[in-house]
Amino acid sequence: MDLPGADRARRVGPYTLLGRRSAFGGSEAFTARSGDGLLVTVTVVGPGLAADPGFRDRFRAAVEVARTLSGAFLVPVVDADADASAPWLATGFTAGLPLRQAVDRHGPLSEPALRALADGLARALAVLHAVGAVHGEVNPDSVLLTMEGPRITAMGIAGATGSPAPSAADDMSALGETVLFAASGRVPDTDALPVSLREVIGGCLYPEPGERPTAEQLVDYLRRQSLPVLRGSWLPPAVTADMAAATAALGAVSAASRDRGPLTPEPVAASGAGVSRRNLIIGLAGGVAVLGGAAAAVAFSDDSSPAPDGRAARPGPTSGSASSRAVRPTSASSAPPSPTGGPEAIVLTAPDAVKEWSGTGKHAPTCLEASDKVVMVVTGNGTSFLDAATGKSTFASMNTTNEFGVGSFVYPTAYADGVFYLLCDTPDQTGLLAAFGAADGKAKWATQLADGERSGADTALYWSTYVAAVGDTVYLCGQLNLLDGKSSTDEPTTGFVRAYDAATGKRLWQVKGTDINNVLVPATGSRLLATSAVPTGRAGRVQMIDAGRKGARGWKVSVQASQYYFSTGWPLTCYAAGLFLFAAGTGDTLSAVDAATGREKWHQPFKSKNGDKVTIGAPFASLDGATVYVAVGSDLAALDTADGTVRWVATLDGASDTGSSNMFNAALRVTGKSAQCSADTVFATDSAKTLWAIDAATGRARWKYTDPGQPDVGFLWTVGGDHVFIASHLTLTAIAAHGG
């Protein structure tokens, strides 16, 4: 497409084009970057449409309406120019894949994903239709699949295309056609629709507009079915991997354009092409890591770099030459590392796990939490307590439920000091934080959570994403969403921390602010660690919160890789032996600072053999705090907490379930609690849907577990004592740490 509104540097308005995303209705959408580094999507109107009489007036009016709208499944409008030679629209950037590309490459979506798609599109259209607006161009090209759900793009352009103007009923017909495409592919086949959607989507396709359901009716229809929801990520792993590759390529182009000016995007891989290791991303929240080589594994220098004077943490740039391996921690000093430094990487291989017991229930678990004696199993129908040794019911079931359960950014359970904690609902109440005794399964207390408050003339809603307990305090963390009808990608998110008395459930204190997003609650002590969620292009921060002083802010450290900490829910940082550990630098450096003062003790940079940027996974620690673990793509490194010395490196071999290179889920930072420890074993899942039990002393695998019949999003699992408990559909399985 010729861009009459773009200069030779491939700019549209104030935005530098980085790559083409999709095309629809004669228009094209591009990923672009503003002068201050903000990523946006710029849609350029095609010449035929721009020449249509009255289009610019309709476009201008549609943009003004779109600016006032906000919703979970709508992409916000940030800028537009109706008077440009080629009118254009800029919307907030959302990492994802067009629906058409996802289906063309990976086939139709599963029933739960189709339901999520239909529900998300209907909710987006309900917001539009409520103010008398329409979209007018809902189709597989204008629908974006993201980790958080579907998004409708091209707000403001599509609604101005129709002459005569499209109606809300036309939008519903387009919704039906879009869901049908997702269910059947390029050849429409209503028989491909699952039974749960056949009636309502068929209704959307009725030839008479008046007989089609409204968007609100469709949402209500799906809600009333009360069918089980997809646990964890709603997207198939193959689509997630493709999304990773696309985002990685974007990151490379974006970084290059900052240094050398805009580049013409590389050709898109042919449909069905595999995703190479070079195109994989470590984390979809914004930080991009490209791993080179065919069998990348971590090698390292003989030592990490300590802070020379105990100064506040300011990790320096990575230096040092590459080893013969592809990805490596390197010394932060100017001297090149030893070519033979460090242990040789251990390729993981192990026999299949031996199950201690396995049982089948009536309802699929949505949450698991375990002690060494009891397993708490939560479903959308109730909560049960099982004997960890036998799998038999040990206490009476409770009517507390959690329908949505564990997800990429939500972890609603915790266990500490003989008590289970759960975010839950009952038949009579919603939004509860409950405590159950692990010795008898009885409810100790249940607190109704305040999920809303007035903020001037607006309402603020609290979204709880993470529960943790330590000592005599239970902590609830999450995000605060202001319902003010405004949406801006220039503003940071606002998070909160609430503290409750572990004995009574009484709230003790609360803090909130834009300096709180992802929160770590260590297993000991009174210091928490919060990371800020600032817009792309600005420095973020890691900050101590003093629970002993009712959430007072303490020391803070600026971090360059602020996009690393956008994810809520399960912590992206860790605590071990008096140190807080987190990703610093550009996301390629593990930094260890004193928890009390914030002064750096040591930092360990990582780099790839060919010099490409890498991003480390979320670190996690052994139960005794002596060892900290960090995943980088296919590699898992064990470091001495005292000085950062690498003890061993384990590496995955083979391919993931999508045919791409296998990776540790802990490296992705989007899968929640994907790595855990017992006293002497490290448990970690990979993208081949395998759970590995790794000897903490040697880095060698004890056993591996996989289930060919597991859900698309993988199985649910947790560690209690020296056992791991795995839920796959209706089946719950227990395996001992040494059960190979």
Secondary structure, 3 states (H helix, E strand, C coil): CCCCCECCCCEECCEEEEEEEEEECCEEEEEEECCCCCEEEEEECCHHHHCCCCHHHHHHHHHHHHHCCCCCCECCEEEEECCCCCCEEEEECCCCEEHHHHHHHHCCCCHHHHHHHHHHHHHHHHHHHHCCCCCCCCCCCCEEEECCEEEECCCCCHHHCCCCCCCHHHHHHHHHHHHHHHHHCCCCCHHHCCHHHHHHHHHHCCCCHHHCCCHHHHHHHHHHHCCCCCCCCCCCHHHHHHHHHHHHHHHHHHHHHHHHCCCCCCCCCCCCCCCCHHHCCCCCCCCCCCCCCCCCCECCCCCCEECCCCCECCCCCCCCCCCCCCEEECCCCCCCCCCCCCCCCEECCCCECCCCEEEECCCCCCEEEECCCEEEEECCCCEEEEECCCCCECCCCECCECCCCCCCCCECEEEECCEEEEEEECCCCCCEEEEEECCCCCEEEEEECCCEEEECCEEEEEEEEEEEEECCEEEEEEEEEEECCCCCCCCCCEEEEEEEECCCCCEEEEEEECCCCEEECCCCCCEEEEECCCCCCCCEEEEEEEHHHCCEEEEEEEECCHHHHCCCCCCCCEEECCEEEEEECCCCEEEEEECCCCEEEEEEEEEECCCCCCCCCCCEECCCCCEEEEEECCEEEEEECCCCCEEEEEECCCECCCCCECCEHHHCCCCCCCEEECCCEEEEEECCCEEEEEECCCCCEEEEEECCCCCCCCCEEEEECCEEEEEECCEEEEEECCCC
